[in-house]
């Protein structure tokens, strides 16, 4: 007897898959995890977590007996009816989502009337219909399908799983949808049970809206710089309006990561493929790209030419509390600095290993005070807690120049200036 909770399968053990697997194990389910990456599975079997996510290692260790890892589907198909799909759907050159991994899973499924695919991967609207047609064309019409988009934020994914603000289940009103609803019931979250296309759209629309909010406040920050306003005060005043709210009103050097850039592009492309020109999302994407480059202008304003200048980057991951470098602002910024003739050094507490493969020409340091040694300017790229607690007097002693560009408006500008350094924020004075 495996227990009173429904056992499940999880296909894909990246950020979404591994957190989902560990979360359901925490709730009492036996979870059969599958991944084609043999090295990753071997590491997981050995108790090693291949990604950095606060609280995940402890949760996996706590539920070791309920978590099974394999490179084949047999165990998952034998023990579980619900097979959660959490494979990558990266953008193609056209901006469409690459669904090759999703359809590889579809192709691997046997004919069955007792199994269901539960889609956690972010997919375009209409994917569910296409998968149903694929099942029917291949003699697998009995295989059920549920859309259950994820809303986990890297850096707080464990807490997000256990305390979700909503659970979205898109299905055809059959046993599979009921089973997914039952699986999430202990979390006591608001439930949106709807049709499959609407569930697919919820995820894309949610991320596109949040990305729009970020690009909007970044545009306001840029206007604040021209008018002498302070975007921190503007955002505070805006955020007190409950129709707007304070979240995602933090001006900075743009959004990155595995979700926002990809999902905004995917929704724009989906609209275009459907015959609709989503003009707003074009602006959101353009603002985000330009925002990353405004840092260069700030450096040039103080330093003149960047040829031969030493620039130190504090933080590389796209956000704190993760090692994820996908679409990180540091990638664009470092490439632009190197192209302008600067020498670039960087430090990040967890993402250096991945960053080294993505940032040729960049030097790396083992600590914040080491990376600023001899720097003409320091740029905060990722707002790790340790950077907010830096001894700016010690930083000033080690730097050759005196410029600090706070790309996330997260440093204490008074303390930075008190150390004799010049402070530049985003839309602040």
C-alpha distance (Angstrom), angle and dihedral (degrees) to the residues before:
residue distance angle dihedral
X1 . . .
X2 3.80 . .
X3 3.77 94.8 .
X4 3.79 138.6 -90.4
X5 3.82 93.9 -72.6
X6 3.79 121.8 87.0
X7 3.82 110.9 -99.9
X8 3.79 112.9 -131.4
X9 3.77 141.4 -167.6
X10 3.80 123.6 -133.1
X11 3.80 118.3 -161.2
X12 3.80 110.8 -159.0
X13 3.81 124.5 30.1
X14 3.78 102.9 -148.4
X15 3.81 124.2 115.5
X16 3.80 95.4 -58.2
X17 3.79 98.2 36.9
X18 3.78 97.9 46.5
X19 3.81 94.8 44.9
X20 3.81 90.4 46.7
X21 3.80 91.4 49.3
X22 3.79 93.8 47.4
X23 3.80 91.4 44.6
X24 3.78 94.7 53.6
X25 3.81 89.8 44.4
X26 3.80 87.3 54.3
X27 3.80 88.1 54.8
X28 3.80 90.3 53.0
X29 3.81 106.0 -93.8
X30 3.75 124.7 132.0
X31 3.79 105.3 -124.6
X32 3.81 126.5 -156.7
X33 3.80 109.1 -158.9
X34 3.80 121.4 -161.9
X35 3.79 129.6 -169.9
X36 3.81 132.5 161.8
X37 3.82 90.5 -140.3
X38 3.82 102.2 95.3
X39 3.79 93.0 -170.6
X40 3.79 92.2 54.2
X41 3.80 91.9 48.6
X42 3.81 90.8 49.4
X43 3.80 90.3 52.0
X44 3.80 91.8 48.6
X45 3.79 91.5 49.3
X46 3.80 87.6 52.7
X47 3.79 91.4 53.2
X48 3.80 95.5 -104.7
X49 3.80 117.2 136.3
X50 3.83 109.4 -145.2
X51 3.82 95.3 -157.1
X52 3.79 134.0 52.8
X53 3.80 112.3 -118.0
X54 3.82 121.7 145.3
X55 3.80 112.4 -111.4
X56 3.81 95.2 6.4
X57 3.80 97.3 103.2
X58 3.81 91.3 52.5
X59 3.80 92.3 47.1
X60 3.79 92.5 50.4
X61 3.81 91.6 47.3
X62 3.81 91.0 48.2
X63 3.79 91.5 53.9
X64 3.79 99.6 36.0
X65 3.82 93.4 129.4
X66 3.81 92.3 55.6
X67 3.81 96.6 47.6
X68 3.79 121.2 82.3
X69 3.82 124.5 -176.8
X70 3.78 127.6 -159.1
X71 3.80 143.2 152.9
X72 3.83 91.5 -137.2
X73 3.80 133.6 65.5
X74 3.79 99.4 -134.3
X75 3.81 98.9 96.8
X76 3.78 93.3 42.7
X77 3.81 92.4 50.4
X78 3.80 91.6 45.8
X79 3.79 97.5 50.3
X80 3.80 106.4 26.2
X81 3.80 135.4 57.8
X82 3.78 94.4 -171.3
X83 3.80 116.2 63.8
X84 3.81 111.6 -170.4
X85 3.80 112.0 -151.7
X86 3.81 113.9 -146.9
X87 3.78 104.1 160.4
X88 3.78 126.3 137.9
X89 3.80 122.0 -85.1
X90 3.81 101.8 -175.6
X91 3.80 121.9 179.3
X92 3.79 119.5 -93.3
X93 3.79 123.4 -141.0
X94 3.81 88.7 -90.6
X95 3.80 92.3 55.1
X96 3.80 93.4 -110.1
X97 3.80 119.1 127.2
X98 3.79 115.0 -98.4
X99 3.81 102.8 -124.8
X100 3.79 96.7 177.0
X101 3.82 92.9 111.2
X102 3.81 91.1 47.6
X103 3.79 92.1 52.8
X104 3.79 91.1 44.9
X105 3.81 86.1 61.3
X106 3.81 91.0 47.0
X107 3.80 90.6 50.8
X108 3.82 91.4 49.7
X109 3.80 94.0 55.9
X110 3.81 117.0 101.9
X111 3.82 122.9 -137.2
X112 3.81 106.0 -80.7
X113 3.78 141.8 154.4
X114 3.81 94.1 -164.2
X115 3.80 101.2 57.3
X116 3.79 134.5 76.2
X117 3.78 134.0 -168.4
X118 3.80 111.1 -134.4
X119 3.80 108.5 -160.3
X120 3.81 114.2 -139.9
X121 3.80 94.7 155.6
X122 3.79 114.1 95.5
X123 3.80 106.7 -107.1
X124 3.82 135.5 170.7
X125 3.78 119.5 -91.5
X126 3.78 107.1 -89.5
X127 3.80 95.8 37.9
X128 3.80 91.4 109.9
X129 3.79 90.9 54.5
X130 3.80 90.9 48.3
X131 3.79 92.1 50.2
X132 3.79 91.4 49.2
X133 3.82 89.1 52.8
X134 3.81 90.2 48.1
X135 3.79 91.1 51.7
X136 3.79 91.8 49.1
X137 3.82 93.5 47.1
X138 3.81 90.6 52.9
X139 3.78 98.3 47.4
X140 3.82 94.0 -100.7
X141 3.82 99.1 112.3
X142 3.80 91.1 134.1
X143 3.81 92.2 64.5
X144 3.82 108.8 102.7
X145 3.80 127.9 -142.7
X146 3.82 132.8 -150.4
X147 3.80 129.8 -179.4
X148 3.81 110.4 -143.9
X149 3.81 107.5 162.5
X150 3.80 119.2 -157.3
X151 3.80 124.7 -125.1
X152 3.80 100.0 -172.4
X153 3.80 117.9 143.7
X154 3.78 115.8 -147.1
X155 3.77 108.8 -116.8
X156 3.81 92.7 32.2
X157 3.80 101.0 37.6
X158 3.81 96.4 122.9
X159 3.79 92.1 54.5
X160 3.80 91.0 42.6
X161 3.80 91.0 55.1
X162 3.79 94.3 49.1
X163 3.81 94.5 41.3
X164 3.81 106.8 31.6
X165 3.78 120.5 177.9
X166 3.81 88.6 -142.8
X167 3.79 142.8 -7.2
X168 3.79 115.7 -140.1
X169 3.81 118.1 -159.4
X170 3.78 120.4 -180.0
X171 3.79 114.7 -173.8
X172 3.78 146.4 134.9
X173 3.79 95.8 -100.1
X174 3.80 95.3 -95.5
X175 3.79 138.1 123.4
X176 3.80 92.9 -78.3
X177 3.79 94.0 61.2
X178 3.80 90.3 45.9
X179 3.80 90.3 51.5
X180 3.81 93.3 51.3
X181 3.81 91.0 48.4
X182 3.82 89.8 51.0
X183 3.79 91.0 48.7
X184 3.81 91.8 57.1
X185 3.82 95.6 38.7
X186 3.86 96.0 98.2
X187 3.82 89.6 62.2
X188 3.82 90.0 63.6
X189 3.80 93.0 -147.2
X190 3.82 126.4 155.9
X191 3.80 106.9 -85.9
X192 3.78 124.9 -139.8
X193 3.78 106.0 -169.6
X194 3.75 110.5 -179.4
X195 3.79 144.8 133.9
X196 3.79 120.5 -56.4
X197 3.85 99.6 -106.9
X198 3.81 91.6 49.7
X199 3.82 91.7 50.1
X200 3.80 89.8 50.5
X201 3.81 90.3 51.0
X202 3.83 93.8 48.9
X203 3.80 91.2 67.5
X204 3.79 96.3 46.2
X205 3.80 93.8 43.3
X206 3.82 92.8 47.9
X207 3.79 94.6 52.9
X208 3.79 93.0 41.7
X209 3.80 90.6 53.2
X210 3.82 93.0 49.7
X211 3.80 90.7 47.8
X212 3.81 88.5 50.2
X213 3.79 89.9 52.7
X214 3.82 90.5 52.7
X215 3.79 93.6 48.5
X216 3.80 90.1 46.9
X217 3.79 94.6 54.6
X218 3.81 89.5 45.0
X219 3.80 89.4 55.3
X220 3.81 88.9 49.0
X221 3.82 88.8 50.3
X222 3.79 90.4 53.9
X223 3.81 91.0 50.8
X224 3.82 89.2 47.1
X225 3.80 89.4 58.3
X226 3.79 89.9 54.9
X227 3.82 95.5 45.7
X228 3.81 101.9 38.1
X229 3.80 93.8 -111.4
X230 3.81 123.6 137.9
X231 3.80 114.0 -124.3
X232 3.80 91.4 -156.4
X233 3.79 90.2 62.5
X234 3.79 92.0 40.9
X235 3.81 91.9 52.0
X236 3.80 90.9 46.6
X237 3.78 90.9 53.9
X238 3.78 93.0 45.1
X239 3.79 94.5 46.3
X240 3.80 93.5 58.1
X241 3.80 88.3 67.7
X242 3.80 102.6 92.6
X243 3.80 89.6 -147.4
X244 3.81 88.1 63.9
X245 3.82 107.1 25.7
X246 3.81 127.8 -164.8
X247 3.80 99.9 -95.0
X248 3.81 118.6 108.4
X249 3.80 92.0 10.2
X250 3.80 93.0 113.6
X251 3.80 109.6 120.1
X252 3.78 116.7 -142.8
X253 3.78 144.9 123.0
X254 3.79 96.7 -49.9
X255 3.78 141.6 -80.7
X256 3.79 127.2 -73.6
X257 3.78 138.6 157.5
X258 3.76 134.8 102.2
X259 3.81 98.0 -59.1
X260 3.79 119.1 35.9
X261 3.83 100.8 50.1
X262 3.79 92.5 40.6
X263 3.79 96.7 44.3
X264 3.80 95.3 44.9
X265 3.80 89.4 50.9
X266 3.81 91.8 45.2
X267 3.80 93.4 51.0
X268 3.81 91.7 46.9
X269 3.80 89.7 49.9
X270 3.80 92.6 45.1
X271 3.79 90.0 53.2
X272 3.81 91.2 48.0
X273 3.79 92.3 48.8
X274 3.80 87.8 51.9
X275 3.81 91.9 52.5
X276 3.81 98.1 -101.0
X277 3.82 124.2 118.1
X278 3.82 106.8 -141.9
X279 3.79 95.9 -157.2
X280 3.81 96.6 174.6
X281 3.80 93.1 60.3
X282 3.79 91.1 52.8
X283 3.80 87.4 60.0
X284 3.81 92.8 45.9
X285 3.80 90.7 54.8
X286 3.81 93.8 44.2
X287 3.82 93.6 49.4
X288 3.78 90.9 49.6
X289 3.79 93.0 52.6
X290 3.80 93.9 45.7
X291 3.80 92.3 47.1
X292 3.78 91.9 62.8
X293 3.78 89.8 54.7
X294 3.80 95.6 50.5
X295 3.79 87.8 78.2
X296 3.79 87.7 66.4
X297 3.80 90.2 56.2
X298 3.80 90.7 50.7
X299 3.79 90.7 52.1
X300 3.79 92.3 47.4
X301 3.81 91.5 49.1
X302 3.80 90.1 60.9
X303 3.81 103.0 28.0
X304 3.79 103.9 31.3
X305 3.77 109.9 -149.3
X306 3.80 113.9 21.1
X307 3.80 93.6 -148.5
X308 3.79 107.9 126.1
X309 3.81 93.9 0.6
X310 3.80 119.6 137.4
X311 3.82 111.6 -129.7
X312 3.81 121.7 -173.3
X313 3.81 120.4 -157.2
X314 3.80 118.7 -154.0
X315 3.79 106.8 -155.3
X316 3.79 131.3 4.6
X317 3.82 108.9 -167.8
X318 3.79 115.8 95.8
X319 3.82 89.9 -110.7
X320 3.82 137.6 -1.3
X321 3.81 122.7 -84.2
X322 3.80 93.7 35.4
X323 3.79 137.9 79.7
X324 3.81 92.1 -146.9
X325 3.81 113.1 131.5
X326 3.79 97.2 178.1
X327 3.82 109.8 133.3
X328 3.82 89.5 -14.1
X329 3.81 115.2 173.0
X330 3.80 88.6 -130.2
X331 3.81 90.2 69.6
X332 3.80 94.5 59.6
X333 3.79 93.4 38.0
X334 3.80 96.0 50.6
X335 3.81 92.8 45.2
X336 3.81 91.1 50.8
X337 3.81 92.4 47.7
X338 3.80 92.5 49.9
X339 3.81 90.4 47.9
X340 3.81 88.8 53.5
X341 3.80 91.1 54.4
X342 3.79 100.1 -101.8
X343 3.78 125.7 139.3
X344 3.81 110.0 -124.8
X345 3.80 129.3 -156.5
X346 3.79 124.6 176.5
X347 3.77 143.3 -170.9
X348 3.81 129.8 -166.9
X349 3.82 123.7 167.0
X350 3.83 95.8 -134.4
X351 3.82 114.4 5.6
X352 3.81 103.1 62.1
X353 3.82 95.2 105.1
X354 3.81 93.1 57.3
X355 3.80 92.9 37.1
X356 3.80 92.7 56.8
X357 3.81 90.3 62.9
X358 3.82 92.4 49.2
X359 3.81 103.1 39.9
X360 3.81 111.7 55.9
X361 3.77 113.1 -176.8
X362 3.80 94.3 29.3
X363 3.81 120.1 115.9
X364 3.79 119.7 -139.5
X365 3.79 131.8 -144.9
X366 3.79 131.9 -162.1
X367 3.82 97.6 -133.5
X368 3.79 141.6 21.8
X369 3.80 95.2 -111.1
X370 3.80 89.5 49.0
X371 3.80 94.9 52.7
X372 3.83 93.6 51.9
X373 3.81 93.1 53.5
X374 3.80 107.5 124.4
X375 3.81 93.7 -6.5
X376 3.79 120.4 153.2
X377 3.81 89.1 -155.7
X378 3.80 138.9 7.1
X379 3.80 122.5 -146.9
X380 3.80 121.3 -163.5
X381 3.81 105.3 -144.4
X382 3.82 102.8 162.6
X383 3.80 120.8 32.6
X384 3.79 99.6 -133.9
X385 3.81 112.8 170.4
X386 3.80 92.8 -118.2
X387 3.80 90.8 61.5
X388 3.80 91.6 54.5
X389 3.80 88.1 55.1
X390 3.81 97.6 49.1
X391 3.80 120.5 135.2
X392 3.79 98.0 -118.2
X393 3.77 92.1 -167.9
X394 3.80 88.4 60.7
X395 3.80 89.9 45.9
X396 3.81 91.3 52.3
X397 3.82 91.4 51.5
X398 3.80 91.7 54.0
X399 3.79 99.4 43.2
X400 3.79 122.8 88.7
X401 3.81 90.7 -152.4
X402 3.77 132.3 31.4
X403 3.83 108.1 -128.2
X404 3.81 122.9 119.3
X405 3.81 117.2 -178.9
X406 3.80 110.5 -164.3
X407 3.79 102.6 -154.3
X408 3.82 92.7 -177.0
X409 3.82 102.6 37.1
X410 3.78 87.6 -124.2
X411 3.81 103.3 119.5
X412 3.79 127.1 91.5
X413 3.80 99.6 -103.8
X414 3.82 91.5 -167.9
X415 3.81 91.8 56.4
X416 3.80 92.2 45.3
X417 3.81 92.4 51.8
X418 3.81 92.2 42.5
X419 3.80 87.4 60.7
X420 3.80 89.0 59.5
X421 3.80 95.1 -102.5
X422 3.80 128.4 131.6
X423 3.81 112.6 -117.5
X424 3.81 126.0 -151.6
X425 3.79 119.5 179.7
X426 3.79 130.8 175.3
X427 3.81 109.6 -88.4
X428 3.80 93.4 -17.1
X429 3.79 135.5 111.8
